[in-house]
Amino acid sequence: MMRNPLYLFIALFQILMTSVHGQPTEKIMLSGQSRADAKMWDFYCTAGRQSGYWTKIPVPSCWEQEGFGTYNYGHDKGKASEEGRYKTSFELPASWKDKRIYIVFDGAMTDTKIEVNGKQAGDIHQGAFYRFKREITDLVSFKKSNQLAVDVSKMSANSSVNSAERDADFWIFGGIYRPVYIEALPKSHIVYSGIDAKADGKISVEVILEQELDKANVQVDIVDIRTGEKMKTFMSAVASPTKRLLADASIETIQPWSSEAPNLYKAVITLMQNGKPLHQITERFGFRTIEVRERDGVYINGKRMRFKGVNRHCFWPTTGRTVSREQSLQDVRLIKEMNMNAVRMSHYPPDKHFLELCDSLGLYVINELCAWQKPPYDTKVGTALVKEMVTRDINHPSIIFWANGNEGGFNLELDPIFGALDIQKRTVIHPFGLFGGINTVHYISYHSGIKNMFNGRDIFMPTELIHGLYDGGHGAGLDDFWNLMRSNPLSAGMFLWDFADQGIVRTDRNNSIDTDRDHGADGIVGPFREKEGSFYTIKEIWSPIHIEKKYITASWDGSFLIENRYDFTNTDACQFAYTFKKFSGLNEEPKSVDGAIASPDIQPGSNGLLQLQRPENWKDYDMLYVTAKDPFGEELFTWSYEISSPAAFVRQILNQDSPNVDQVHLTELDSLFHIKTEKATVSINKSTGLLEAIQTKMGAVPLSNGPLLITDESIECQSVTSFVTDTMVRIEARYGYQRGGTAYRFSWTMKGDGILQLDYDYRPRDRMEMAGVTFSFPEKPVEGATLLANGPYRVYNNRMKGGRIDVWHKLYNDAITGEDWNYPEFKGYYSLFYGMRLHTDVPFEVYSTSEDLNLHLFTPTAQKFYDSQRNYTFPKYPKGDISFMDAIPSVGTKFSDAKEMGPQSQVHTFKTFSGTPNMVNRLYFKFL
């Protein structure tokens, strides 16, 4: 049977369309990909350490980290200006003879002069953070080894480059710090391509050629990276002569890209002339639609967004700005672990692999042209650098905004260049200003603005906020800021400052870590990515699954009200589980029962119920933990809920229902009462009622001088009385204010079991930072503590979230947040305190029967390298060493006192005449 010629033509056309192969871009590495696999080059440093002679250096690297030159932070005056002179050699394959040869630098700081075989290759490049290439076709030899010489100046000959990059608020390094390679391309080749792929499947591919061609066109093959399926093949029209080709298509079955579902595709783009393939490149991309709707919001794939973001430098403490793909992966995973969905590149384009990981794991990105503050790059150099940044990064679906500088460092003449190069026409923003329809103002206080910011009509998205420093900022105050932003339809979210402490390992200071005092200690994580307490606070606040705050009572029906704060994900794609736990003591293994929870069907932005199938004896447990995981099995957060109470826990642990048969005696000697039992002798001052000494069979417990009321007012003891029965001794004390009125009352009670009971009550004053009682205890013998409390990190009144009530075994440390990184810190405030065993030469335990009590476990050491008078990140602490508190202070940020940060950051209010009862607390001290 004769076949239809039209069918044969179509079949032949399809075969041709699927079998086109142009020449690929070929590459030879001259360096390593990172410091781990760096290649040794000859090196000469002109000044500073190891200068004045030829030696070796690994490439890529920052030369300061290899023992050369001089360290400088950007704020330093009279910065070092050494130069590094590099030499190496390379050979080229004969197969490259008919190709165009380029040398490519992914980054060098900063002015870079290139010579091949003694001849200069192009102009000196200026700008430290950009990929640049120079053609060396006419300079290379295929018969012998080629000699490469590269001169790198740490400071630029262009003053605008120094202002934008070198005088910035970050470390200044020198060197070829990113990879270097040779690439070979066909004589007629693609310079770059831009892909505009929308969420509805419409796609446009723009191809820019190195030179004009006649009868040229491109073929584009779209492949699903996950499945390998070819989705579509389409072509541009044939054009003559042209340097720009455009191919369009529409694909119906695509999966859009978002931070929640980072679906990726690849475009195989083949340049052809007269039907002959010339050059082929492959670009990875995603289908997604970005819209900035003025006075409305930022939309991704039709959904109005609130970005939960952070600023990030490219930085590693041992290698400076030379960062490996593995280190970028670690950072992306940590950012995602905090339930963030966005990251700002501060203040320069990152390594290419970081953006690739944002594409594949799902993070929205602001990609930024460097200019720390004004003045910015001049127009000539800035134009070249914008082109280098945009053409390298144009196809990353993660990039949703371009940023033209930072905090006033905006060259307005560069703004239109972004759009001229970017087929997607992404919005250009000016971080710190109102531009591109978005107000990105920095470091505002809570609810600030007059007809702007929180109270304006423009889209509002601070690109730096809640400035971290040491243990302040970040999570502290975030809950209030975020709740306020969620209530504002014009809020597009925020970006915290910043991700990691910029602590460099100083090779000139015995490898000590230097953050340049307070300048670099701004991170949520430490230099080696040690997690600070704010890490987990952010994780809870920004969890896309929000579970209601709830107090479980005997009538609880097993349900929780949950809110789906995802943008695109139904909760039925997530996983939920529970654990009921019963504690038998601070050092006993708890009993627990686990179970899965059916995932409810709740659409994004909606509320619903999470229903647990509880064990029949669920009321016998002390604690409930509920865990939510995302569709990829990563934990979003684990919430803890009290089933029992501190009083019930104490009654069980101390076995208070058992009869007491041991004897207790009271004696008086000089100024002291002595309460004696078989296990301990407790000495109380007869004039003050305060604890003076404790002696056990194991030795002395140095707890003393308490309970002192935490107050700034003058108080005096009004009475101390003692009571003795056959089974117990009680000593009561009453204190008053010198201005008049009762300050507080307390009583010591001891029975034959040797457990010391302290009851106290007081009436807080209005507008207090702290409230409670305190004791003295020397730190020196302390080895650690076992806590049943909200942990394992310390808290502040405006950073209560992020922890879990559990038993925590903590070793003593004197960690100074941001100056050493032994986390979690030991000293500080702990909330929801049940009990503690303090591990010393003579250990003891203390338990509370009061709900919502805070423990002050020693006062942290203040930062050594920062002026305490302007350190808003070191709050007040009681004068004592161990305190039991009903109110604790908040912590501020680098720039702001806590009171600027919202309701949770204010001093505590207490209506003295409201009929509210006194604070009534009970503690038990058990001596071992």
Secondary structure, DSSP 8 states (H G I E B T S, - for coil): ----HHHHHHHHHHHHHHS---EE-EEEESS-SSGGG-EEEEEEESSSBT-SSEEEEEES--GGGGT-B--EETT-SS----EEEEEEEE---GGGTTSEEEEEES-EESEEEEEETTEE-SS-B--SSS-EEEE-TTT--SSS-EEEEEEEESS-SSHHHIIIIITSSSEE--EE-S-EEEEEE-SS-EEEEEEEE-TTSEEEEEEEEEEEESSEEEEEEEEETTT--EEEEEE---BSSEEEEEEEEE-TT---B-SSSB--EEEEEEEEETTEEEEEEEEEE----EEEETTTEEEETTEE--EEEEEE---BTTTBT---HHHHHHHHHHHHHTT--EEEE-SS---HHHHHHHHHHT-EEEEEE--SSSS---HHHHHHHHHHHHHHHTT-TTEEEEEE-STT---GGGHHHHHHH-TT---EE-TTSEETTEE---S--TT--SSSGGGSSSEE--SSBS--BTTBSTTTTHHHHHHHHHT-TTB-EEEES-SB---EEETTTTTEEE-TTTTS---SB-TT--B-HHHHHHHHHT-SEEE------TT--SEEEEEE--SS--GGGSEEEEEEEE---TTS--EEEEEEE------TT-EEEEE----TTGGG-SEEEEEEE-TTS-EEEEEEEESS-HHHHHHHHTTTTS---S--EEEEETTEEEEE-SSEEEEEETTT--EEEEEETTEEE--EEEEEE--SS-EEEEEEEEEE-SSEEEEEEEEEETTSSEEEEEEEEEETT--EEEEEEE---SSBS-EEEEEE--STT--EEEEEEEESS--BTTB-TT-EEEEEEEE-----BTTB--SS-SSEEEEEEEEEEEESSS-EEEEE-STT-EEEES-----TTS-GGG-TTS----SSSEEEEEE------SS--GGGS-GGGS-B---TTSS---EEEEEEEEE-
